[in-house]
Amino acid sequence: MHYLTNNTGFPDVSEASEEGLLAVGGDLSVNRLIEAYSQGIFPWFEGEEPVLWWSPDPRFVLFPEKLKVSKSMKQVLRNCDFEVTVNKDFKTVISECANIKRDGQPGTWITNSMKKAYTQLHELGYAKSVEVWRCNQLVGGLYGVDLGKGVFCGESMFAKESNASKAGFITFVQNTNYKLIDCQVYTQHLESLGAEDIARDEFLKFLK
């Protein structure tokens, strides 16, 4: 296991554990996060833990051209009155992602330090939010990192109404020109939208 100080760089991702854990420690500075995402690494840890850095193999991704939209979801998108925006309220989106209760998770990994770090990334143009509104109320959304390489690294999403986050995700993917959406690790929800596993080495080629 590699232990980082604030001044040490990341080891090669090939040194990650079978589960994908690469390193422990370091900080959540903007420079550190940019360095991480540019190498296919992301932080994921509980509130009381040191920072844990991951680079799983395989990597769970979505190729936009393989996006699956079910008949029922197409009907939702046609008939509902959701309004989808980008970068209109990043701070609220990340706070709602932190606050949403998730099955099997007693707390959130989106700590105050994480919120501060990604808000700084957003202010510098490296993180984006997608907002889903109904009647001027925020009912869903998602956020992630974009280093300008044609890859959107999704981080988290939330929904206060059925299908809200899914509508935001689908609309975002259909109206952007990304080569790849990084979903990081498997979820059934994203698999239903067409996400799949690819080898880490293949994923890293998209970051060059």
Phi, psi and chi 1 to 4 in degrees:
 res  aa     phi    psi   chi1   chi2   chi3   chi4
   1 MET       -  135.3  178.3   56.3   58.5      -
   2 HIS   -96.8  129.5  -68.0  -89.4      -      -
   3 TYR  -107.2  126.0  -67.3   89.1      -      -
   4 LEU   -99.9  144.8  -54.4  179.8      -      -
   5 THR  -101.0  177.1   69.2      -      -      -
   6 ASN   -66.6  -13.2  -69.7   -8.1      -      -
   7 ASN  -111.4   -1.2  -61.3  -44.2      -      -
   8 THR   -98.5  147.8   56.1      -      -      -
   9 GLY   -85.6  174.9      -      -      -      -
  10 PHE   -79.2  146.1  -69.3  105.0      -      -
  11 PRO   -71.4  170.1   27.2  -34.3      -      -
  12 ASP   -63.2  141.5 -170.9  -85.4      -      -
  13 VAL   -63.5  -19.8  -64.8      -      -      -
  14 SER   -64.3  -15.4   63.5      -      -      -
  15 GLU   -89.4    4.0  -61.6 -175.4   41.4      -
  16 ALA   -65.8  153.5      -      -      -      -
  17 SER   -68.7  173.5   70.4      -      -      -
  18 GLU   -58.7  -33.0 -174.2  175.5  -13.0      -
  19 GLU   -79.6  -13.2  -65.1   77.4   19.4      -
  20 GLY   106.3    0.0      -      -      -      -
  21 LEU   -75.6  125.1 -178.6   59.9      -      -
  22 LEU  -105.9  -42.6  177.3   66.0      -      -
  23 ALA  -157.2  162.4      -      -      -      -
  24 VAL  -129.2  138.1  177.7      -      -      -
  25 GLY   103.3 -162.4      -      -      -      -
  26 GLY    78.3 -170.4      -      -      -      -
  27 ASP  -121.0 -178.0   59.5    8.4      -      -
  28 LEU  -111.9   36.6  -68.8  171.8      -      -
  29 SER   -67.0  159.9   66.0      -      -      -
  30 VAL   -57.4  -45.7  165.8      -      -      -
  31 ASN   -62.0  -40.6  -71.9  -20.6      -      -
  32 ARG   -64.6  -43.7  171.4   70.9   75.3 -179.6
  33 LEU   -66.2  -41.1  -72.4  169.3      -      -
  34 ILE   -63.3  -43.1  -68.4  173.4      -      -
  35 GLU   -58.5  -43.7  178.2 -170.3    9.7      -
  36 ALA   -63.6  -55.1      -      -      -      -
  37 TYR   -64.1  -32.1  -79.1   92.8      -      -
  38 SER   -67.8  -17.8   66.6      -      -      -
  39 GLN  -109.1   11.3  -62.7  177.8   44.6      -
  40 GLY    77.0   29.0      -      -      -      -
  41 ILE  -117.5  143.6  -57.5  163.5      -      -
  42 PHE  -141.7  153.0   58.3   89.3      -      -
  43 PRO   -88.2  144.9   32.1  -33.1      -      -
  44 TRP  -161.5  113.1 -173.2   24.2      -      -
  45 PHE  -161.1  158.7   60.2  101.0      -      -
  46 GLU   -80.9  165.8  -62.2  -67.9  -23.0      -
  47 GLY   -56.7  -38.8      -      -      -      -
  48 GLU   -91.3   -4.7  -59.2  -57.4  -41.9      -
  49 GLU   -84.9  158.8  -66.1  177.1  -26.4      -
  50 PRO   -66.1  167.5   25.6  -34.5      -      -
  51 VAL   -65.9  128.3 -177.7      -      -      -
  52 LEU  -109.9  132.3  -56.1  178.9      -      -
  53 TRP  -112.7  132.8  -60.5   94.5      -      -
  54 TRP  -124.4  148.1  -58.0   80.1      -      -
  55 SER  -150.3   81.1 -176.9      -      -      -
  56 PRO   -72.0  153.3   24.5  -32.0      -      -
  57 ASP  -138.2  112.7 -173.3   13.5      -      -
  58 PRO   -77.8  172.3   29.7  -36.5      -      -
  59 ARG  -109.1  138.3 -169.2   77.3  166.5 -141.0
  60 PHE   -94.1  118.9 -159.3   55.1      -      -
  61 VAL  -138.5  165.4  -55.9      -      -      -
  62 LEU  -126.3  123.1  172.6   70.4      -      -
  63 PHE   -84.5  121.3  -67.4   97.2      -      -
  64 PRO   -52.0  -34.8  -31.4   38.6      -      -
  65 GLU   -70.4  -12.6   65.0  -87.0   16.8      -
  66 LYS  -102.1    9.2  -65.4 -176.2  178.4 -178.7
  67 LEU   -56.6  129.1  177.2   69.0      -      -
  68 LYS  -104.0  124.9  -64.6  178.4 -178.5  177.1
  69 VAL  -121.5  113.2 -175.1      -      -      -
  70 SER   -66.6  162.0   66.1      -      -      -
  71 LYS   -59.3  -40.6  -70.7 -177.7  179.4  178.8
  72 SER   -66.9  -36.3   59.6      -      -      -
  73 MET   -72.0  -35.5 -164.1   63.0 -149.1      -
  74 LYS   -60.5  -38.3  -72.8  178.1 -179.3  178.0
  75 GLN   -67.1  -40.8 -172.8  172.6    2.4      -
  76 VAL   -59.1  -46.7  167.8      -      -      -
  77 LEU   -64.8  -32.6  -68.3  168.7      -      -
  78 ARG   -74.3  -40.2  -82.0 -163.6  -52.9  -92.5
  79 ASN  -100.4  -21.9  -61.4  -24.5      -      -
  80 CYS   -81.6  167.7   75.8      -      -      -
  81 ASP  -108.9   35.1   53.8   -3.0      -      -
  82 PHE   -67.2  139.8  -71.4  138.3      -      -
  83 GLU  -113.9  129.1  176.8 -169.7    2.9      -
  84 VAL  -111.1  128.4  178.7      -      -      -
  85 THR  -126.4  166.5   59.8      -      -      -
  86 VAL  -125.3  130.8  175.4      -      -      -
  87 ASN    60.3   31.8  -72.8  -20.5      -      -
  88 LYS   -89.3  -30.6 -170.1  170.6 -177.1  178.5
  89 ASP  -154.5   68.5 -164.2  -12.6      -      -
  90 PHE   -59.5  -45.6 -176.0   92.2      -      -
  91 LYS   -60.6  -40.5  -71.3 -176.8  178.1  179.3
  92 THR   -70.6  -38.7  -58.8      -      -      -
  93 VAL   -61.2  -48.1  168.0      -      -      -
  94 ILE   -68.0  -32.7 -166.1  170.1      -      -
  95 SER   -67.3  -40.7  -67.7      -      -      -
  96 GLU   -67.6  -36.6  -67.9  -70.9   -1.6      -
  97 CYS   -63.3  -36.2  -73.8      -      -      -
  98 ALA   -70.5  -34.1      -      -      -      -
  99 ASN   -86.0  -21.3  -67.3  -24.0      -      -
 100 ILE   -65.7  137.3 -159.1   78.1      -      -
 101 LYS   -84.0  133.0  -64.9 -168.8 -177.3  -57.2
 102 ARG  -121.7  141.8  -55.4  177.8 -167.1  -83.8
 103 ASP   -59.0  131.0  -68.1  -17.9      -      -
 104 GLY    80.4    1.8      -      -      -      -
 105 GLN  -120.5  116.1  -64.3 -176.4   14.4      -
 106 PRO   -71.3  -25.4   25.3  -33.7      -      -
 107 GLY  -141.5 -154.1      -      -      -      -
 108 THR  -125.7  148.8  179.7      -      -      -
 109 TRP   -90.9   -7.1   55.5  -89.1      -      -
 110 ILE   -89.1   81.7  -53.6  173.8      -      -
 111 THR   -75.4  172.5   62.4      -      -      -
 112 ASN   -59.5  -37.3  -72.9  -25.4      -      -
 113 SER   -67.3  -35.7   61.4      -      -      -
 114 MET   -66.7  -44.3  -69.9  -78.4  -84.9      -
 115 LYS   -59.8  -43.8  -73.2 -169.2  -75.4 -173.4
 116 LYS   -63.3  -44.2 -179.6  179.0  178.6 -178.5
 117 ALA   -63.7  -46.2      -      -      -      -
 118 TYR   -74.9  -27.4  -76.5   83.3      -      -
 119 THR   -65.8  -38.7  -61.4      -      -      -
 120 GLN   -64.1  -41.6  -70.5  175.9  -31.9      -
 121 LEU   -58.9  -42.6  -82.6 -178.2      -      -
 122 HIS   -62.2  -44.6  169.8   68.5      -      -
 123 GLU   -63.7  -24.7  -69.4  168.7   -9.8      -
 124 LEU   -94.0    1.0  -68.0  169.6      -      -
 125 GLY    90.1   11.6      -      -      -      -
 126 TYR  -102.9   -3.8  -64.5  116.3      -      -
 127 ALA  -133.9  144.1      -      -      -      -
 128 LYS  -125.8  152.1  -69.7 -178.7  176.4  179.5
 129 SER  -121.8  150.7   61.1      -      -      -
 130 VAL  -120.8  127.1  176.7      -      -      -
 131 GLU  -112.8  142.1  -57.3   84.8   18.2      -
 132 VAL  -120.0  122.3 -176.0      -      -      -
 133 TRP  -117.5  148.0  -49.5   83.7      -      -
 134 ARG  -137.0  124.3 -172.0 -162.7  -66.9  -82.6
 135 CYS    53.1   42.7  -59.5      -      -      -
 136 ASN    66.0   15.1  -64.2  -43.5      -      -
 137 GLN  -109.5  135.7  -61.9  -65.1  -47.2      -
 138 LEU   -75.8  114.9 -172.1   64.1      -      -
 139 VAL  -115.3   -3.7  -64.8      -      -      -
 140 GLY  -174.4  169.3      -      -      -      -
 141 GLY   170.3  177.5      -      -      -      -
 142 LEU  -156.2  164.2   59.1  106.3      -      -
 143 TYR  -145.4  162.5   75.6   95.4      -      -
 144 GLY  -171.0 -175.1      -      -      -      -
 145 VAL  -111.8  138.7  174.6      -      -      -
 146 ASP  -135.0  108.1  177.5   -0.4      -      -
 147 LEU   -93.8   10.5  -62.1 -175.2      -      -
 148 GLY    83.0   18.9      -      -      -      -
 149 LYS  -103.1    9.1  -60.2  -72.9 -172.7  178.1
 150 GLY    85.1   11.2      -      -      -      -
 151 VAL  -122.1  130.3  176.1      -      -      -
 152 PHE  -105.0  120.2 -179.5   76.9      -      -
 153 CYS   -95.5   97.4  -57.2      -      -      -
 154 GLY   -68.0  139.2      -      -      -      -
 155 GLU  -111.1  -52.1  -77.8  -62.9  -44.6      -
 156 SER  -161.4  160.0 -173.8      -      -      -
 157 MET  -142.6  161.6   60.0  177.6   63.1      -
 158 PHE  -144.0  158.2   80.7   96.3      -      -
 159 ALA  -145.9  133.1      -      -      -      -
 160 LYS  -102.5  -11.2  -67.3 -175.4  173.7 -179.6
 161 GLU  -131.4  150.5  -69.2 -170.8   12.1      -
 162 SER   -56.0  132.8  178.4      -      -      -
 163 ASN    73.3    2.0  -65.9  -44.8      -      -
 164 ALA   -65.6  -50.8      -      -      -      -
 165 SER   -67.7  -35.9   62.3      -      -      -
 166 LYS   -63.8  -41.1 -171.1  178.1  -72.1 -172.1
 167 ALA   -63.2  -40.1      -      -      -      -
 168 GLY   -65.7  -44.2      -      -      -      -
 169 PHE   -63.6  -48.6 -179.5   80.1      -      -
 170 ILE   -61.8  -46.5  -69.4  170.1      -      -
 171 THR   -62.0  -41.2  -58.5      -      -      -
 172 PHE   -62.7  -48.4  178.3   65.9      -      -
 173 VAL   -62.9  -41.0  172.0      -      -      -
 174 GLN   -72.5  -18.2  -70.9  178.9  -28.4      -
 175 ASN  -115.7   16.8  -71.0  -81.8      -      -
 176 THR  -126.7  172.4   50.7      -      -      -
 177 ASN  -117.2   36.0  -65.0  -47.2      -      -
 178 TYR   -69.9  145.8  -70.4  108.3      -      -
 179 LYS   -78.9  -27.1  -63.7  179.0  -66.7 -176.3
 180 LEU  -157.7  141.3 -169.2   70.6      -      -
 181 ILE  -108.8  117.5  -52.5  -63.8      -      -
 182 ASP   -83.7  116.4  175.1   25.6      -      -
 183 CYS  -100.4   -3.3  -55.0      -      -      -
 184 GLN    71.3  -75.3  -61.8  178.5  -16.3      -
 185 VAL  -129.9  159.3  -66.1      -      -      -
 186 TYR   -60.8  134.5  172.7   85.5      -      -
 187 THR  -138.2  145.7   68.9      -      -      -
 188 GLN   -63.1  -37.1 -172.4  174.7   14.8      -
 189 HIS   -57.8  -48.5  171.7   67.7      -      -
 190 LEU   -74.9  -29.8  -69.8  169.5      -      -
 191 GLU   -61.0  -37.9 -177.7 -175.4   43.5      -
 192 SER   -65.4  -20.0   71.7      -      -      -
 193 LEU   -94.8    1.3  -68.0  169.9      -      -
 194 GLY   110.5    2.8      -      -      -      -
 195 ALA   -68.5  152.8      -      -      -      -
 196 GLU  -149.7  163.2   61.2 -172.3  -83.2      -
 197 ASP   -83.5  137.5  -79.7  -30.2      -      -
 198 ILE  -132.7  161.2   64.1  171.1      -      -
 199 ALA   -63.9  144.3      -      -      -      -
 200 ARG   -56.8  -41.9  180.0  172.2   55.0 -150.0
 201 ASP   -59.7  -37.5  -74.4  -13.0      -      -
 202 GLU   -67.0  -42.4 -177.2 -179.4  -10.4      -
 203 PHE   -60.1  -43.8  168.2   71.8      -      -
 204 LEU   -62.3  -26.6  -66.2  175.4      -      -
 205 LYS   -62.0  -29.7  -67.8  175.7 -176.2  176.8
 206 PHE   -74.0  -15.2  -73.7   90.1      -      -
 207 LEU   -91.6   -3.3  -58.0  179.1      -      -
 208 LYS   -87.1      -  -63.4  179.1  179.2  179.1
